[in-house]
Amino acid sequence: MSEHQPNFLIRLWRSLRAFLRGIDQAQRERVVALTAYEARELENMFVLMLLGSFAGMPSPPSFLAVELLPHLEHEIRVLNRRAESSTDALAEIMGTIDADA
Amino acid sequence: MKTIFFTGKGGVGKSTLSAAAAWQLAESGKRVLAISFDPAHNLGDIFGRTLGHKVTRFSANLDLRETDLDEAAAEYIRRNTSILTEVYSYTKAFNLDRYFKVLRHSPGVEEYAALTALEDLLRTSDDYDVVVIDTPPTGLTLRILALPRISITWVDRLRRIRRDILDKRHTVHSITGTFSEEGQKLAYEEKDDRVMQKLTELFDRYVAVARHLESDANRVAVVFNPDYLSLRESQRILDGLSDLNLGVNVAFNNKYTQGLSEIADSMERELFDGRDAPPPVHRIPWEPYRREKSYEISYDLTQLFAL
């Protein structure tokens, strides 16, 4: 019986470590998800500011948009997705902070 | 390198005076480039040469050039649409690339092409002591001169947002060791981000132009005639320039004759009374039209620009 004890302790320690790592991972992912969400919002704002004249917003001179357009494929995709989900922004935030479970 | 901008209503003789100033300065031993941004392109007619985008040597010290703003705008659009159609190459499949060509007619392109031409001129003219610039019609000139400052404000704001975006991406990167979305790796450092690079490049370019325009190396001359139409336009020029923090260094009351002295007096009072630092006004006597060498005028212009 006593020779199993170290084995058991090691296994306990390993599971505990895995458990803690899991919590750590979950925390990290939550932070990452929030930060990535913020980054996407900013990207959306950035490209909306730049191309705002197309939506009737006061906007920088259109040539700035033309100069930057070739490098903005990702941001424009974000803008499109954001436009599609714009009526349901609350759901997206709830999803990000895991409150919809 | 110093620059002198000649502004004024169409027909007051700003091309003739800028040509005369360029000629006299060149004869006095300075290396001079006379360039016209005016679509009317009188500079070539005055010197009796066909001018174009390439420099034409007129005399040992005098070079001439005309910048065609329409051509510059077309060139700018050609360059950018080719980059666009390259990047978004799939648009060709749907014949969407022709929509990019509509950009040619979008507002602001002419000003931007002119600003690009001006920026190019300032960057490449260090060999000259003086660059004399004949400007396009007033409204366009004022918009061109305002553009660097407006653009700096916008680019600066965009750069701040971009920096925030990169900060967030950097945070994600330092937690997870990567930053990608939909399998696409995204830059998280300023030096790798092409949008940031482009913004910084534009920022530096506009700052250089704005700095030059506001610096001691730049002179602005306003030309008018002793008549009330050109007075009104000159007032608009002075107001517009002071909104841009640009002063007028010299004023020319052109095509002046003795009989007009009363009108000239009252005009000059109306123009400059109550303004900060009114420029010296020079009355350039009217000279009968000559078919040749109209750039040779008897009034000495060489000392007026404090070069």
Interface residues (C-beta under 8 A of the other chain):
Chain A: R28 V31 V32 T35 A36 E38 A39 L42 E43 M45 F46 M49 L50 P60 P61 S62 F63 L64 V66 E67 L68 L69 P70 H71 L72 E73 H74 E75 R77
Chain B: Y76 N80 I83 L84 E86 V87 Y88 L103 S106 P107 G108 V109 E111 Y112 L147 I150 S151 W154 V155 R157 L158 I161 R162 D164 I165 K168 R169 T171 V172 I175 T176 E181 E182 Q184 L186 R194 V195 K198 L199 L202
